[in-house]
Amino acid sequence: MEVEARAVRESQTTITELMVPSYANFGGKIHGGTLLSLMDKVAYATASKHAGTYCVTVTVDKVEFLQPVEVGELVSMHASVNYVGRTSLVVGIRVESQNIKSGIIKHTNSSFITMVAKGDDDKPARVPALILETKEDVKRFIEAMQMKDIKNSVREKMDDAKSNIEVERADEVLKNQRCILKYKI
Ligand SMILES: CC(C)(COP(=O)(O)OP(=O)(O)OC[C@H]1O[C@@H](n2cnc3c(N)ncnc32)[C@H](O)[C@@H]1OP(=O)(O)O)[C@@H](O)C(=O)NCCC(=O)NCCS
């Protein structure tokens, strides 16, 4: 049976994982890629709970690692559906890492992942509307709408900029940049 709408709280998901030594990079900190993979998993779980279907990742926005994560810490990813379109969903994820001995919890990063629901025919499928029950739900929905508009206008500007790149003017354009121009114009 197709569900018309679901509340944000119905699909909210947290996953917690212990950061084991095999997740560390050569500097002894946890690999950014390990965290990205966990973020993708929690986004999938959250989006598919809301959609009631299989979902795929389309974009990952605003990934900034604010603080390093250490081996032995417990990382928790808190995710909610912030916004839904016709077939797409924006999942907001807050990542926190807890030092087991001291109990101190640090906010290591937040991110937004856009997922698209897929039907049995592998085509984008309509998702239930989002029921906004709290002030935070409303704030996040509006924020995601604004982000979508900003992303669309940035994409258009980037497309214009790309089609206007004049390699012939590289001498002038790259004057104060930290590159050595060996290409002969
Ligand atoms: C995402 C995908 C389903 C979009 O297919 P499509 O034929 O362009 O479908 P549509 O044009 O109908 O777009 C579907 C939705 O995706 C959204 N979308 C498409 N590209 C997007 C982008 N770059 N950023 C944000 N949303 C995007 C559309 O806005 C639309 O949302 P809406 O229905 O809520 O309005 C398709 O590109 C795909 O399957 N990509 C591969 C995804 C994947 O395999 N991910 C795993 C990682 S490798």
The ligand as an SDF file (V2000), in Angstrom:
LIG
                    3D

 48 50  0  0  0  0  0  0  0  0999 V2000
   19.8870    9.8480   -9.7760 C   0  0  0  0  0  0  0  0  0  0  0  0
   19.2170    9.3330  -11.0170 C   0  0  0  0  0  0  0  0  0  0  0  0
   18.1690    8.3180  -10.6140 C   0  0  0  0  0  0  0  0  0  0  0  0
   18.5190   10.5100  -11.7020 C   0  0  0  0  0  0  0  0  0  0  0  0
   17.9560   10.0080  -12.8680 O   0  0  0  0  0  0  0  0  0  0  0  0
   17.2410   10.9650  -13.9150 P   0  0  0  0  0  0  0  0  0  0  0  0
   16.8840   10.1610  -15.0980 O   0  0  0  0  0  0  0  0  0  0  0  0
   18.0660   12.2050  -14.0960 O   0  0  0  0  0  0  0  0  0  0  0  0
   15.8910   11.2660  -13.1880 O   0  0  0  0  0  0  0  0  0  0  0  0
   15.1070   12.6030  -13.0310 P   0  0  0  0  0  0  0  0  0  0  0  0
   15.5290   13.6670  -13.9830 O   0  0  0  0  0  0  0  0  0  0  0  0
   13.6500   12.1910  -13.0400 O   0  0  0  0  0  0  0  0  0  0  0  0
   15.5080   13.0830  -11.5650 O   0  0  0  0  0  0  0  0  0  0  0  0
   15.0730   12.3540  -10.4600 C   0  0  0  0  0  0  0  0  0  0  0  0
   15.2840   13.2150   -9.2400 C   0  0  0  0  0  0  0  0  0  0  0  0
   16.6870   13.3320   -9.0270 O   0  0  0  0  0  0  0  0  0  0  0  0
   17.0050   14.7010   -8.8210 C   0  0  0  0  0  0  0  0  0  0  0  0
   18.3640   14.9160   -9.2940 N   0  0  0  0  0  0  0  0  0  0  0  0
   18.9080   14.5020  -10.4470 C   0  0  0  0  0  0  0  0  0  0  0  0
   20.1920   14.9220  -10.5240 N   0  0  0  0  0  0  0  0  0  0  0  0
   20.4320   15.6060   -9.3740 C   0  0  0  0  0  0  0  0  0  0  0  0
   21.5640   16.2850   -8.8570 C   0  0  0  0  0  0  0  0  0  0  0  0
   22.7070   16.3470   -9.5190 N   0  0  0  0  0  0  0  0  0  0  0  0
   21.4570   16.8690   -7.6530 N   0  0  0  0  0  0  0  0  0  0  0  0
   20.3020   16.8130   -6.9400 C   0  0  0  0  0  0  0  0  0  0  0  0
   19.1890   16.1690   -7.3880 N   0  0  0  0  0  0  0  0  0  0  0  0
   19.2680   15.5920   -8.5930 C   0  0  0  0  0  0  0  0  0  0  0  0
   15.9890   15.4490   -9.6650 C   0  0  0  0  0  0  0  0  0  0  0  0
   15.8590   16.7950   -9.2180 O   0  0  0  0  0  0  0  0  0  0  0  0
   14.7340   14.6430   -9.3760 C   0  0  0  0  0  0  0  0  0  0  0  0
   14.2250   15.0150   -8.1100 O   0  0  0  0  0  0  0  0  0  0  0  0
   12.6470   15.2220   -7.8690 P   0  0  0  0  0  0  0  0  0  0  0  0
   11.9390   14.0610   -8.4750 O   0  0  0  0  0  0  0  0  0  0  0  0
   12.5030   15.2250   -6.3890 O   0  0  0  0  0  0  0  0  0  0  0  0
   12.2720   16.5150   -8.4890 O   0  0  0  0  0  0  0  0  0  0  0  0
   20.2320    8.6710  -12.0110 C   0  0  0  0  0  0  0  0  0  0  0  0
   21.1080    9.6890  -12.4540 O   0  0  0  0  0  0  0  0  0  0  0  0
   21.0150    7.5550  -11.3890 C   0  0  0  0  0  0  0  0  0  0  0  0
   20.5160    6.4420  -11.2660 O   0  0  0  0  0  0  0  0  0  0  0  0
   22.2940    7.8330  -11.0300 N   0  0  0  0  0  0  0  0  0  0  0  0
   23.1600    6.8250  -10.4240 C   0  0  0  0  0  0  0  0  0  0  0  0
   22.9940    6.7940   -8.9370 C   0  0  0  0  0  0  0  0  0  0  0  0
   23.8820    5.7570   -8.3120 C   0  0  0  0  0  0  0  0  0  0  0  0
   24.0630    4.6860   -8.8400 O   0  0  0  0  0  0  0  0  0  0  0  0
   24.4280    6.0950   -7.1600 N   0  0  0  0  0  0  0  0  0  0  0  0
   25.2940    5.2240   -6.4380 C   0  0  0  0  0  0  0  0  0  0  0  0
   26.6540    5.8160   -6.3450 C   0  0  0  0  0  0  0  0  0  0  0  0
   27.7020    5.3010   -7.6600 S   0  0  0  0  0  0  0  0  0  0  0  0
  1  2  1  0
  2  3  1  0
  2  4  1  0
  2 36  1  0
  4  5  1  0
  5  6  1  0
  6  7  2  0
  6  8  1  0
  6  9  1  0
  9 10  1  0
 10 11  2  0
 10 12  1  0
 10 13  1  0
 13 14  1  0
 14 15  1  0
 15 16  1  0
 15 30  1  0
 16 17  1  0
 17 18  1  0
 17 28  1  0
 18 19  1  0
 18 27  1  0
 19 20  2  0
 20 21  1  0
 21 22  1  0
 21 27  2  0
 22 23  1  0
 22 24  2  0
 24 25  1  0
 25 26  2  0
 26 27  1  0
 28 29  1  0
 28 30  1  0
 30 31  1  0
 31 32  1  0
 32 33  2  0
 32 34  1  0
 32 35  1  0
 36 37  1  0
 36 38  1  0
 38 39  2  0
 38 40  1  0
 40 41  1  0
 41 42  1  0
 42 43  1  0
 43 44  2  0
 43 45  1  0
 45 46  1  0
 46 47  1  0
 47 48  1  0
M  END
$$$$
